[in-house]
Structure formats: C-alpha cells, structure tokens
C-alpha cells in the first residue's frame, strides 16, 4: 500500500492531525497510529535519544500503518538532513529556521541534482528497496519530499515573508517554547509580543498559501488553533499522552480504594 503523501497533505486546506514520538520505538507504532486515525507522525531527533538506526526502524514500523513520517533532525547539517531522508522520511521539520538563506541550504540538502546537492543512493530504504529508472526516481523524490520549517526565533519572525515565499517550503510551524524564549518572555504565550509574532506568521502563511502547524497539549487548544487558521495540529507526544493517561487511572484507583477502605470501617 502506498504511503499517503505528506507534501499533498500540506498543500490541502483540510485539517491534518498528527502525533509526535519522542520515546516509544516499537514495531506496532504504525498500526497503533492507523487505528487511532492519525494523519502523520512527527519523529523527533533534536530532543530525544533516537539514533539514525532508531529512526529507520520507526519509519519502517510507521509504513506498516500507512503513516507518513515527518522527522526533525538534530541540526541543519547536510549529513543529518540527507541521512534522515535516506532512511525513508517523507518530510523534514527543521528547527530554528531564521532566514531565506537557511531555507535555501536545507532545500539544497534535501533535493537531488539539478535542484540540490543530495548524494544519490538508490534501491535502499527510501525507495522501499525497489529499483527504477534513475531519472524518474530522482525527479519523483524531488517533487514528493515535504519541508516544514519551525519558526522559533525572533529573527525567523522578522524574516517570515522571505522564509514563507522560499521555494520548497510547505509548512510554517510555530515552535512556541523557543519562540517565547527568543522574545525574552519565556513561556508567556498570552504576552502581547508573542501574540503579535504568531499573528505575523499566520498572515504570512495565508499570503503564501503555506500550511500552518502547531503542537498542542490538549483538545481545547487544538480547536482554538484551528479557529485561528492552523490546519496542521500535532496532538501532544507519546511520553505525555501515556504519562497523563497512566497518572489519571492510578489516581482514580487510589481514590476509589480509599473510599472502599473508609466504607469498610463504618
């Protein structure tokens, strides 16, 4: 079964709901995501302990559930970008993008010649180990790989029109924690300066017809962002969903058992 196109998703105005993975590298993850109705998965390498081998294994598992994968490399170095794509990522989400020049470098690392400088190795993981006409394979890859850029610096906001208008950008994604820190208002998401910065990114996304993304921690936030024009909603991550569900159940069991204990004493 062909994996859904992440680039086509970003080009569509329809809602895209994803989930991030920072911890759980398990063979069943793709089928779990599929049953849950997830549209795409955000695999993190910047803040997790995932190696390139872990990412390759996770992508293989996600393919089993027909879930396209957006990978955040640990840096914008050619080696990190190209290797993530070689092991099968359907798209890249790049941290700390602050200028048009950075976008041009990233796109050059992602694209095969003549559009970029990505080294060629065919018939490996990114090709599902299939052979094919070289020219067509390279052309298809250049056309299909998606790019989301994380706007999480003051410079990125200042240069947002140049970034959003750059060839190859499919999605603008607010990195809210880092952006607030860059603005000098750590974690103050209701601060006028933060709201102004986000609104500037929103307007640029609409102006250049780019998808607009945000990671949210709860359903209410997801709905609120959708109302504001965000069409890529990444719902929380494996660590926090599991931890929250586990904590709630454990607390309920303890509270219920305490009530039973008190009732026995009467």
Buried (B, 14 or more C-beta within 10 A) or exposed (E): EEBEBBBEBBBEEEEBBBBBBBBBBEEEBBBBBBEEEBBBBBBBBBEBEBEBEBBBBBBBBBBBBBBBBBBBBBEBEBEBBBBBBBBBBBBBBBBBBBBBEBBBBBBBBBBBEEBBBBEEEBEEBBBEEEEEEEEEBBEBBBEBBBBBBBBBBBBBBBBBBEBBBBEBBBBBBBBBEBBBBBBEBEEBEEBEBBEEBBEBBBBBBEEBEBBBBBBBEEEEBBEEBBEEEBBBBBBBBBBBBEEEEEEEEEEEEEEEEEEEEEEEEE
